[in-house]
Amino acid sequence: MPIERDLLRERLDQATAHLDPPVAVVDLAAFDANAAALAARAAGKPVRVASKSVRCRDLLARALARPGWRGVLAFTLPEAVALVRAGVSDDVVVAYPSADRAALAELAADPALAAAVTLMVDDPAQLDLVDAVRAPGQRPELRLCLDLDASWRPLRGRLHVGVRRSPVHSAAAAGRFAATVAGRRGFRLVGVMAYEAQIAGLGDAPPGQPLRGAVIRAAQRRSYRELLARRQAAVAAVRAHAELEFVNGGGTGSVAATSADPAVTEITAGSGLYGPTLFDAYSAWRPTPAAFFACAVVRRPGPRVATVLGGGWVASGPAVPSRLPTPWLPAGLRLVGTEGAGEVQTPLTGPAADRLRVGDRVWFRHAKAGEVCERVNELRLVEGDAVVATVPTYRGDGQAFL
């Protein structure tokens, strides 16, 4: 939804006037509106919150308290254990396979924990690793989710569109893996996940690139049709060997499309709660920006240039400009191409620079969502023009899961 940036800047400046930058905030009205919009787009299917995109216990709990949200998709097993121990959720699926022996030992030693956490698998070697940590007869049955690779492989597999995840790509391979799990003691296959990154994680309307956008949209339509049939066949093949509790799919960029797949029982979303800049490149739905960080202006090197302290909070992924933070407030600022966002200082140029004074703050939006929390110990939660709570990030909790 459109936002009045001047008013937003005024609100954030007033709310944090007593704080010294760098400071990170989440606008609760925008966060809640995004949560409601994502649930609505899921069309009645529950939304599982992607913790990687939030990285704050309090805000994970806030999302889960809203209608339509249920369960967590964690990014590491130690994180999943911590979230269950903290009471954030008793339904946590780990999105990636784990080789963390200490965390596996903790999981295998606690029946209540084992009942709350689901491990991601796609290779019998991962089962062997678990058995080596604690043998089947000496542990509770462990819950498993099969990661079905959702990438599109046209031209008889000679072209790969999407991310490189699981080796399990075909319905036949999924059925074989399910049969393998069924024949192993101490494991129970309860879920299937298929994350269509080439649809959910790739903006189809990149600014200033209409031709590229058209190509992306065409590829996404064809990929979706292929995955729709393959995912349904894979789920049917798995159900021949396992009683599935859930089939997970999607991400912020494909909630509505994925929810239309009859094989899918739940959707994952997380980035849309914060509304980072990468999601400005989507045509179907764009979240309201909710998460910001401020840096202080410390020098004025010349006309139309203002320099802030810090600012180099760069997102993971390919080393391209879209992974850089965006100076957002005041409007009319941009990074300097030869310097970008610096670790210690970031020069900004543009017509708004001449109106900035030493001590003023510039508000940035991160390219991705939860990664901003790796830079700060606390998030300030803002309602209107006031900070109403200060909550720890994972880093503030003393946790570094990756």
C-alpha positions as CSV (number, residue, x, y, z in Angstrom):
1,M,0.0,0.0,0.0
2,P,1.3,3.6,-0.7
3,I,2.9,5.3,2.3
4,E,3.5,9.0,2.9
5,R,7.2,9.0,3.4
6,D,7.6,12.4,4.9
7,L,5.0,11.6,7.6
8,L,6.7,8.2,8.2
9,R,10.1,9.9,8.6
10,E,8.6,12.4,11.1
11,R,7.0,9.6,13.1
12,L,10.2,7.5,13.2
13,D,12.4,10.5,14.1
14,Q,10.1,11.5,16.9
15,A,9.7,8.0,18.2
16,T,13.5,7.5,18.4
17,A,14.7,11.0,19.2
18,H,16.0,9.8,22.6
19,L,18.1,7.1,21.0
20,D,21.5,7.3,19.3
21,P,21.9,5.6,15.9
22,P,22.3,3.0,14.7
23,V,18.8,2.0,15.7
24,A,16.5,-0.6,14.1
25,V,12.7,-0.3,14.3
26,V,9.6,-2.2,13.3
27,D,6.5,-0.3,12.6
28,L,3.8,-2.5,14.3
29,A,0.9,-1.2,12.2
30,A,2.7,-2.2,9.0
31,F,3.8,-5.5,10.5
32,D,0.3,-6.4,11.5
33,A,-1.2,-5.3,8.2
34,N,1.3,-7.4,6.3
35,A,0.5,-10.4,8.5
36,A,-3.2,-10.0,7.8
37,A,-2.6,-9.6,4.1
38,L,-0.5,-12.8,3.9
39,A,-3.1,-14.8,5.8
40,A,-5.8,-13.5,3.5
41,R,-3.8,-14.4,0.4
42,A,-3.4,-18.0,1.8
43,A,-7.1,-18.4,1.3
44,G,-7.8,-20.4,4.5
45,K,-4.6,-22.5,4.5
46,P,-2.5,-21.9,7.6
47,V,0.7,-19.8,7.2
48,R,3.9,-21.1,8.8
49,V,6.2,-18.3,9.7
50,A,9.7,-18.4,8.3
51,S,11.9,-17.6,11.4
52,K,14.9,-16.8,9.2
53,S,13.0,-13.7,8.0
54,V,12.1,-12.5,11.5
55,R,14.9,-13.5,13.9
56,C,13.1,-12.1,17.0
57,R,11.2,-14.3,19.4
58,D,8.7,-11.6,20.3
59,L,7.8,-10.8,16.7
60,L,7.5,-14.5,15.8
61,A,5.1,-14.9,18.7
62,R,3.2,-11.8,17.5
63,A,2.7,-13.3,14.1
64,L,1.7,-16.7,15.5
65,A,-0.9,-15.0,17.7
66,R,-2.7,-13.6,14.6
67,P,-5.5,-15.5,12.8
68,G,-4.3,-17.8,10.0
69,W,-0.8,-18.3,11.3
70,R,0.4,-21.6,12.7
71,G,3.9,-23.1,13.3
72,V,7.4,-22.1,12.6
73,L,9.8,-22.9,9.7
74,A,13.2,-22.6,11.4
75,F,16.6,-22.5,9.6
76,T,18.7,-24.5,12.0
77,L,18.1,-27.3,14.5
78,P,19.6,-25.4,17.5
79,E,17.3,-22.5,16.6
80,A,14.3,-24.8,16.5
81,V,15.3,-26.3,19.9
82,A,15.6,-22.7,21.4
83,L,12.2,-21.7,20.0
84,V,10.5,-24.7,21.5
85,R,12.3,-24.2,24.9
86,A,11.3,-20.6,24.9
87,G,7.6,-21.5,24.3
88,V,7.4,-19.7,21.0
89,S,5.9,-22.7,19.3
90,D,5.4,-26.4,19.8
91,D,5.3,-27.0,16.0
92,V,8.7,-26.2,14.4
93,V,9.9,-27.6,11.1
94,V,13.6,-27.2,10.4
95,A,13.8,-26.0,6.8
96,Y,17.3,-27.5,6.0
97,P,19.0,-30.8,6.9
98,S,21.2,-30.7,10.0
99,A,24.5,-32.3,10.8
100,D,24.7,-30.7,14.3
101,R,25.4,-33.7,16.5
102,A,25.0,-31.8,19.8
103,A,21.5,-30.5,18.8
104,L,20.6,-34.0,17.4
105,A,21.6,-35.6,20.7
106,E,19.5,-33.0,22.6
107,L,16.5,-33.7,20.4
108,A,16.9,-37.5,20.7
109,A,17.1,-37.3,24.5
110,D,13.9,-35.4,25.0
111,P,10.5,-36.9,24.0
112,A,8.7,-33.6,24.4
113,L,11.2,-31.9,22.1
114,A,11.1,-34.7,19.6
115,A,7.4,-34.3,19.4
116,A,7.6,-30.6,18.6
117,V,10.4,-30.5,16.1
118,T,10.4,-32.0,12.5
119,L,13.7,-32.6,10.8
120,M,14.3,-31.9,7.1
121,V,15.7,-34.8,5.1
122,D,16.5,-35.7,1.5
123,D,19.2,-38.4,1.7
124,P,19.5,-41.7,3.6
125,A,22.9,-40.5,4.8
126,Q,21.1,-38.0,7.0
127,L,19.3,-40.8,8.7
128,D,22.5,-42.7,9.2
129,L,24.0,-39.6,10.9
130,V,21.1,-39.4,13.3
131,D,21.4,-43.1,14.1
132,A,25.1,-42.7,14.8
133,V,24.3,-40.0,17.3
134,R,21.7,-42.1,19.1
135,A,20.5,-45.5,18.0
136,P,16.8,-46.0,17.2
137,G,16.0,-48.2,20.3
138,Q,17.5,-45.6,22.6
139,R,15.5,-42.5,21.5
140,P,11.9,-41.4,20.8
141,E,10.7,-41.6,17.2
142,L,11.9,-38.6,15.3
143,R,9.6,-36.6,12.9
144,L,10.8,-36.1,9.4
145,C,9.9,-33.9,6.4
146,L,11.0,-34.7,2.9
147,D,12.4,-31.8,0.9
148,L,11.2,-32.2,-2.6
149,D,13.3,-30.1,-5.0
150,A,10.9,-27.6,-6.7
151,S,13.3,-26.2,-9.3
152,W,12.2,-26.2,-13.0
153,R,14.4,-28.3,-15.3
154,P,13.2,-27.7,-18.9
155,L,14.9,-29.1,-22.0
156,R,15.1,-32.5,-20.5
157,G,17.0,-31.3,-17.5
158,R,19.7,-29.4,-19.5
159,L,18.5,-26.1,-18.0
160,H,18.1,-25.5,-14.2
161,V,15.8,-22.7,-13.1
162,G,15.6,-22.2,-9.4
163,V,17.8,-23.0,-6.4
164,R,19.8,-26.2,-5.9
165,R,18.3,-27.9,-2.9
166,S,17.3,-31.5,-2.6
167,P,18.4,-34.4,-4.8
168,V,14.8,-35.7,-4.7
169,H,13.1,-34.1,-7.7
170,S,10.8,-36.6,-9.3
171,A,7.7,-38.2,-7.9
172,A,9.3,-41.6,-8.3
173,A,12.3,-40.5,-6.3
174,A,10.0,-39.1,-3.6
175,G,8.2,-42.4,-3.4
176,R,11.5,-44.4,-3.1
177,F,12.7,-42.1,-0.4
178,A,9.5,-42.5,1.5
179,A,9.7,-46.2,1.3
180,T,13.3,-46.0,2.6
181,V,12.1,-44.0,5.7
182,A,9.2,-46.4,6.2
183,G,11.8,-49.3,6.5
184,R,13.9,-47.5,9.1
185,R,13.3,-47.8,12.8
186,G,13.1,-44.6,14.9
187,F,11.8,-42.3,12.1
188,R,8.3,-41.2,11.0
189,L,7.8,-39.2,7.8
190,V,5.1,-36.6,8.5
191,G,5.6,-33.9,5.9
192,V,6.7,-32.9,2.5
193,M,8.1,-29.4,1.6
194,A,8.6,-28.0,-1.9
195,Y,9.9,-24.4,-1.9
196,E,9.5,-22.9,-5.4
197,A,12.3,-20.3,-5.1
198,Q,12.1,-19.4,-8.8
199,I,8.5,-18.2,-8.1
200,A,8.4,-17.2,-4.5
201,G,11.8,-15.7,-4.2
202,L,12.3,-13.9,-7.6
203,G,10.6,-10.6,-8.3
204,D,8.7,-10.6,-11.5
205,A,8.6,-6.8,-12.0
206,P,12.2,-5.6,-11.6
207,P,12.2,-1.7,-11.7
208,G,13.4,-0.3,-15.0
209,Q,13.7,-3.8,-16.6
210,P,10.3,-4.5,-18.4
211,L,11.8,-7.0,-20.8
212,R,13.5,-9.0,-18.0
213,G,10.2,-8.9,-16.1
214,A,8.3,-10.3,-19.0
215,V,10.8,-13.2,-19.4
216,I,10.6,-13.9,-15.6
217,R,6.8,-14.0,-15.6
218,A,6.7,-16.3,-18.6
219,A,9.2,-18.7,-17.0
220,Q,7.3,-18.6,-13.7
221,R,4.0,-19.5,-15.4
222,R,5.6,-22.5,-17.1
223,S,7.4,-23.5,-13.9
224,Y,4.2,-23.3,-11.9
225,R,2.3,-25.6,-14.3
226,E,5.1,-28.2,-14.2
227,L,5.4,-28.1,-10.4
228,L,1.7,-28.3,-9.9
229,A,1.5,-31.7,-11.6
230,R,4.8,-33.0,-10.2
231,R,4.1,-32.0,-6.6
232,Q,0.7,-33.7,-6.7
233,A,2.3,-36.8,-8.1
234,A,5.1,-36.7,-5.5
235,V,2.7,-36.3,-2.6
236,A,0.6,-39.2,-3.8
237,A,3.8,-41.4,-4.1
238,V,4.8,-40.4,-0.6
239,R,1.4,-41.1,0.9
240,A,1.7,-44.7,-0.3
241,H,4.3,-45.1,2.5
242,A,3.5,-42.4,5.1
243,E,0.6,-40.7,6.8
244,L,1.4,-37.1,6.0
245,E,0.3,-34.3,8.4
246,F,1.3,-31.5,6.1
247,V,2.5,-30.5,2.7
248,N,4.3,-27.2,2.8
249,G,5.1,-24.8,-0.1
250,G,5.5,-21.2,-1.1
251,G,7.0,-18.1,0.3
252,T,6.1,-14.4,0.5
253,G,6.2,-14.0,-3.2
254,S,3.9,-16.9,-4.1
255,V,1.4,-17.2,-1.3
256,A,-1.7,-16.9,-3.4
257,A,-0.4,-19.0,-6.2
258,T,0.8,-21.8,-4.0
259,S,-2.3,-21.9,-1.9
260,A,-4.2,-22.7,-5.1
261,D,-2.4,-26.0,-5.4
262,P,-4.7,-28.7,-3.9
263,A,-1.7,-30.8,-2.9
264,V,-0.4,-28.1,-0.5
265,T,-1.9,-27.9,3.0
266,E,0.1,-24.9,4.4
267,I,2.1,-22.0,3.1
268,T,5.3,-20.5,4.4
269,A,5.9,-16.7,4.6
270,G,8.2,-14.4,6.6
271,S,9.9,-11.7,4.6
272,G,6.5,-10.1,3.9
273,L,6.1,-9.2,7.5
274,Y,9.1,-6.8,7.4
275,G,8.7,-5.7,3.7
276,P,12.3,-5.5,2.6
277,T,13.3,-3.9,-0.8
278,L,13.7,-7.1,-2.8
279,F,9.9,-7.5,-2.5
280,D,9.4,-4.1,-4.2
281,A,10.0,-6.1,-7.4
282,Y,6.8,-8.2,-7.2
283,S,3.7,-7.4,-9.2
284,A,1.1,-9.6,-7.4
285,W,1.5,-8.1,-3.9
286,R,4.0,-5.8,-2.2
287,P,4.2,-5.7,1.5
288,T,4.2,-2.3,3.3
289,P,7.7,-1.5,4.5
290,A,7.8,-2.2,8.2
291,A,11.4,-2.6,9.2
292,F,14.0,0.2,9.1
293,F,17.4,1.1,10.5
294,A,18.8,4.6,11.0
295,C,22.3,5.8,10.7
296,A,23.5,9.3,11.8
297,V,24.9,12.0,9.5
298,V,28.4,12.7,10.7
299,R,29.9,14.8,7.8
300,R,29.1,16.9,4.8
301,P,32.0,16.4,2.3
302,G,30.5,18.7,-0.3
303,P,27.4,19.9,-2.1
304,R,24.7,17.2,-2.5
305,V,26.7,14.7,-0.4
306,A,26.0,13.6,3.2
307,T,27.9,10.9,4.9
308,V,26.5,8.6,7.6
309,L,28.3,6.5,10.1
310,G,28.0,2.8,9.1
311,G,25.3,1.6,6.8
312,G,27.0,-1.4,5.1
313,W,24.4,-3.9,6.1
314,V,24.5,-5.9,2.9
315,A,22.2,-8.9,2.2
316,S,23.3,-12.4,1.3
317,G,22.9,-13.7,-2.2
318,P,24.7,-12.7,-5.4
319,A,27.0,-9.7,-5.2
320,V,24.7,-7.3,-7.1
321,P,23.3,-3.8,-6.3
322,S,19.9,-5.2,-5.3
323,R,21.6,-6.7,-2.2
324,L,22.6,-3.3,-0.9
325,P,20.5,-1.4,1.7
326,T,18.4,1.5,0.3
327,P,18.4,5.0,1.9
328,W,14.7,5.5,2.2
329,L,14.0,8.5,4.4
330,P,14.2,11.3,3.5
331,A,13.3,10.6,-0.1
332,G,15.8,11.8,-2.7
333,L,19.0,10.0,-1.5
334,R,21.0,7.3,-3.2
335,L,24.2,5.4,-2.7
336,V,27.4,6.6,-4.5
337,G,28.2,4.0,-7.1
338,T,32.0,4.0,-6.5
339,E,31.6,3.4,-2.7
340,G,28.2,1.7,-2.1
341,A,27.3,1.0,1.5
342,G,30.4,1.1,3.7
343,E,31.3,-0.8,6.8
344,V,32.2,2.4,8.7
345,Q,30.8,5.2,6.5
346,T,28.4,5.5,3.7
347,P,28.3,8.7,1.5
348,L,24.9,9.5,0.1
349,T,24.1,11.9,-2.7
350,G,21.0,13.4,-4.2
351,P,18.8,16.5,-3.7
352,A,17.9,15.6,-0.2
353,A,21.5,15.5,0.9
354,D,21.8,19.3,1.0
355,R,18.9,19.5,3.6
356,L,20.7,17.1,6.0
357,R,22.8,18.4,8.9
358,V,25.3,16.7,11.1
359,G,23.3,14.7,13.7
360,D,20.3,14.1,11.5
361,R,19.4,10.5,10.8
362,V,18.9,8.6,7.5
363,W,16.5,5.7,7.5
364,F,17.4,2.7,5.4
365,R,15.5,-0.4,4.3
366,H,17.4,-3.7,4.2
367,A,17.3,-5.7,1.0
368,K,16.2,-8.8,2.8
369,A,14.2,-9.3,6.0
370,G,15.7,-11.0,9.1
371,E,19.3,-10.4,8.2
372,V,19.0,-6.9,9.7
373,C,18.7,-8.5,13.1
374,E,22.3,-9.9,12.8
375,R,23.4,-6.2,13.2
376,V,21.5,-5.2,16.3
377,N,20.8,-6.5,19.7
378,E,17.4,-4.9,20.0
379,L,14.4,-3.9,17.8
380,R,12.4,-0.9,18.8
381,L,8.7,-1.5,18.2
382,V,6.9,1.7,17.1
383,E,3.2,2.6,17.3
384,G,2.4,6.0,15.9
385,D,5.2,8.3,17.0
386,A,6.3,6.3,20.1
387,V,8.5,3.4,20.9
388,V,6.1,1.0,22.8
389,A,8.5,-1.9,23.4
390,T,12.1,-2.9,23.0
391,V,12.6,-6.5,22.2
392,P,15.8,-8.6,21.7
393,T,16.8,-10.1,18.4
394,Y,18.5,-13.5,18.2
395,R,21.7,-11.6,18.6
396,G,20.4,-9.8,21.6
397,D,19.5,-13.2,23.1
398,G,23.2,-14.1,22.7
399,Q,22.4,-16.5,19.8
400,A,24.2,-16.9,16.5
401,F,22.6,-19.8,14.8
402,L,24.6,-19.4,11.5
